[in-house]
């Protein structure tokens, strides 16, 4: 698949961590750090200009979904045969725009989930609802989408990643043997990060609450993907990327 080359700059891998964002950041002078932030904009505002970010969140939203998800999700599932359930399908753009707000009561969340599923079915062929996991991502998807639609420079520096795809690509195409929810799975992912150059500043960093160890591992592997993007060797799933009506790429990088 075609790689994309970008210059040397501050790099970040970002994952969601229990209502926050956790970022593994590497600066051009070699310094590395973990940060926990409450809003994605806080991260982009605090990083130096020109920083490159890979985030585990859908970017690029088709108006209508054909098949089992966006082209990016379908291409990723073709690689992750054993962990395809880790790839959540996004609905059409209108669902994100209508329901990408944080609900405050259990009742409103339940009602919104039902309505989001109903709308998703009208925007897909064949008709598909939305999983509860996918529904839970909508506020984060909407947050990033709103930023990238109005900031074209930022849109060229923020890429979608997927941790399990990244681990597989970095492991010579072989998926992780164990789930990251058990000690063996955490250990094999940790070992892979070490082999690919994640250093002691990140490996020994105090884990900011409420982030869990798997959130930290995911952020670190996405930092490795950011390195690959900057080096011009990142892969695109699919290749070439599709684009939504705002010009945002619909592709997962690894």
C-alpha positions in Angstrom: 0.0 0.0 0.0 1.1 3.6 -0.6 2.9 5.4 2.2 2.8 9.1 2.9 5.8 11.1 3.8 5.8 14.1 6.2 8.7 16.0 7.8 10.3 15.7 11.2 8.0 17.1 13.9 6.5 16.4 17.3 4.5 13.1 17.1 1.6 11.9 19.2 -0.4 8.7 19.5 -3.8 9.2 21.1 -6.5 7.0 22.5 -9.7 7.5 24.5 -9.4 6.7 28.2 -12.6 6.7 30.2 -14.0 10.1 29.1 -10.5 11.6 28.5 -7.8 11.4 25.9 -4.4 9.8 26.7 -1.5 10.9 24.5 1.9 9.4 24.1 4.1 12.3 22.8 7.6 12.3 21.3 9.4 15.5 20.6 12.1 16.0 17.9 14.8 16.2 20.5 13.9 12.7 21.7 11.9 13.7 24.9 8.8 11.6 25.4 5.8 12.0 27.8 2.3 10.8 28.6 -0.5 13.4 28.9 -4.1 13.0 29.9 -6.4 15.7 28.5 -10.1 16.3 28.7 -10.6 17.6 25.1 -8.9 16.9 21.8 -8.6 20.6 21.1 -6.6 21.0 24.3 -4.0 18.6 22.9 -3.8 20.2 19.5 -3.5 23.7 21.0 -0.7 22.7 23.3 1.4 20.8 20.9 3.9 22.7 18.7 2.8 23.8 15.3 3.1 21.1 12.6 2.7 18.3 15.1 1.5 15.0 13.6 -1.2 13.0 15.5 -2.5 9.4 15.0 -5.7 8.8 17.0 -7.9 5.8 17.6 -11.1 7.4 16.4 -13.0 7.4 13.1 -12.1 10.3 10.8 -14.1 10.9 7.5 -17.8 10.2 7.6 -19.7 9.1 4.5 -23.2 10.3 4.1 -24.3 6.8 3.5 -22.8 3.4 4.5 -22.7 0.6 1.9 -21.9 -2.8 3.3 -20.6 -3.6 6.7 -19.2 -0.2 7.5 -16.9 2.5 6.1 -14.4 1.3 3.6 -11.7 1.8 6.3 -13.4 -0.5 8.6 -14.0 -3.2 6.0 -10.4 -3.1 4.9 -9.2 -3.4 8.5 -11.4 -6.3 9.2 -9.9 -8.1 6.2 -6.6 -8.0 8.1 -7.8 -8.6 11.6 -9.5 -12.0 11.1 -9.4 -12.9 14.8 -9.9 -9.5 16.2 -12.4 -8.0 13.8 -14.8 -7.4 16.7 -12.4 -4.7 17.8 -13.4 -2.7 14.7 -16.6 -0.8 15.4 -18.7 0.4 12.4 -19.6 4.0 12.2 -23.0 5.1 10.8 -23.7 7.8 8.2 -22.6 11.3 9.0 -26.1 12.5 9.9 -26.1 10.1 12.9 -22.9 11.6 14.3 -24.1 15.1 13.8 -27.5 14.4 15.4 -26.3 12.3 18.4 -22.6 13.3 18.9 -23.4 15.1 22.2 -22.9 13.8 25.7 -26.2 12.8 27.2 -26.7 13.4 31.0 -29.3 10.9 32.1 -29.7 7.2 31.6 -33.1 7.7 30.0 -31.7 10.2 27.5 -28.9 7.9 26.6 -31.3 5.0 26.1 -33.6 7.1 24.0 -30.7 8.5 21.9 -29.4 5.0 21.3 -32.7 3.9 19.9 -33.1 6.9 17.7 -29.5 6.7 16.5 -30.1 3.1 15.4 -33.3 4.1 13.6 -31.5 6.9 11.7 -28.5 4.7 11.0 -30.7 2.1 9.3 -32.1 4.7 6.9 -28.6 5.7 5.9 -27.2 2.3 5.2 -27.5 -0.4 2.5 -28.3 -3.0 3.7 -30.0 -1.3 6.6 -27.8 -1.5 9.7 -28.2 0.0 13.2 -25.4 1.0 15.5 -23.7 -1.0 18.3 -23.7 0.3 21.8 -19.9 0.5 21.5 -20.1 2.6 18.3 -22.8 4.7 19.9 -20.5 5.5 22.8 -17.9 6.8 20.4 -20.1 9.3 18.7 -19.2 12.3 21.0 -15.5 11.7 20.4 -16.0 11.3 16.6 -18.1 14.5 16.5 -15.4 16.4 18.6 -12.6 15.6 16.1 -14.8 16.0 13.0 -15.8 19.5 14.1 -12.2 20.5 14.5 -10.9 19.0 11.2 -13.7 20.4 9.1 -12.8 24.0 10.0 -9.0 23.7 10.3 -7.6 22.3 7.0 -4.0 22.5 8.3 -4.9 20.3 11.2 -6.9 18.0 9.0 -3.6 17.3 7.1 -1.8 16.3 10.3 -4.3 14.2 12.2 -4.7 10.6 11.0 -7.0 7.7 12.0 -5.3 4.7 13.5 -6.4 1.4 15.0 -4.3 -0.2 17.8 -4.9 -3.8 16.9 -4.2 -3.2 13.3 -1.0 -1.3 14.3 0.2 -4.2 16.5 -0.5 -6.7 13.7 1.4 -4.6 11.0 4.3 -4.1 13.4 4.3 -7.8 14.1 5.0 -8.7 10.5 1.3 -9.1 9.8 0.5 -11.5 12.6 -2.2 -10.5 15.0 -1.6 -10.5 18.8 -2.1 -14.0 20.2 -3.9 -12.9 23.4 -6.5 -10.3 24.2 -5.2 -7.1 25.8 -7.6 -7.7 28.7 -5.4 -10.4 30.2 -1.8 -10.3 31.5 -0.4 -12.3 28.6 -2.0 -9.9 26.1 -0.6 -6.9 27.9 2.9 -8.5 28.1 3.1 -9.4 24.4 2.0 -5.9 23.4 4.5 -4.3 25.8 7.3 -6.5 24.4 6.4 -5.4 20.8 6.5 -1.8 21.8 10.0 -2.3 23.3 11.2 -4.0 20.2 10.1 -1.1 18.1 11.8 1.6 20.1 9.3 2.8 22.7 11.8 4.0 25.4 11.9 4.2 29.2 10.4 7.7 29.4 7.1 6.2 28.3 7.5 2.7 29.6 8.3 3.9 33.1 5.9 6.9 33.1 3.3 7.0 35.9 -0.1 6.1 34.3 -2.4 9.1 34.7 -5.8 8.2 36.1 -8.3 7.2 35.0 -6.4 5.7 32.1 -5.8 1.9 32.2 -2.7 0.0 31.1 -4.3 -1.0 27.8 -5.1 2.6 27.0 -1.5 3.5 27.5 -0.3 0.6 25.3 -2.8 1.7 22.6 -1.5 5.3 22.7 2.1 4.1 22.5 1.5 1.8 19.4 -0.3 4.7 17.7 2.8 6.8 18.4 4.8 4.2 16.5 2.3 4.6 13.6 2.9 8.4 13.8 6.6 7.6 13.3 5.7 5.5 10.3 3.6 8.3 8.8 6.4 10.8 9.4 8.9 8.5 7.8 6.7 7.9 4.7 6.2 4.2 5.3 2.7 4.2 6.8 0.1 1.9 5.1 -3.4 3.1 4.2 -6.5 0.9 4.6 -8.0 1.2 2.0 -5.4 2.4 -0.5 -6.1 4.9 -1.9 -8.3 6.5 0.8 -11.8 7.5 0.1 -13.0 11.0 1.0 -16.1 12.3 2.6 -18.0 15.3 1.3 -15.8 17.6 3.4 -12.6 16.2 1.9 -11.6 14.3 5.0 -9.9 11.0 4.3 -11.7 7.7 5.2 -8.7 5.5 5.9 -6.9 3.8 8.8 -3.1 4.2 8.9 -0.7 1.6 10.2 
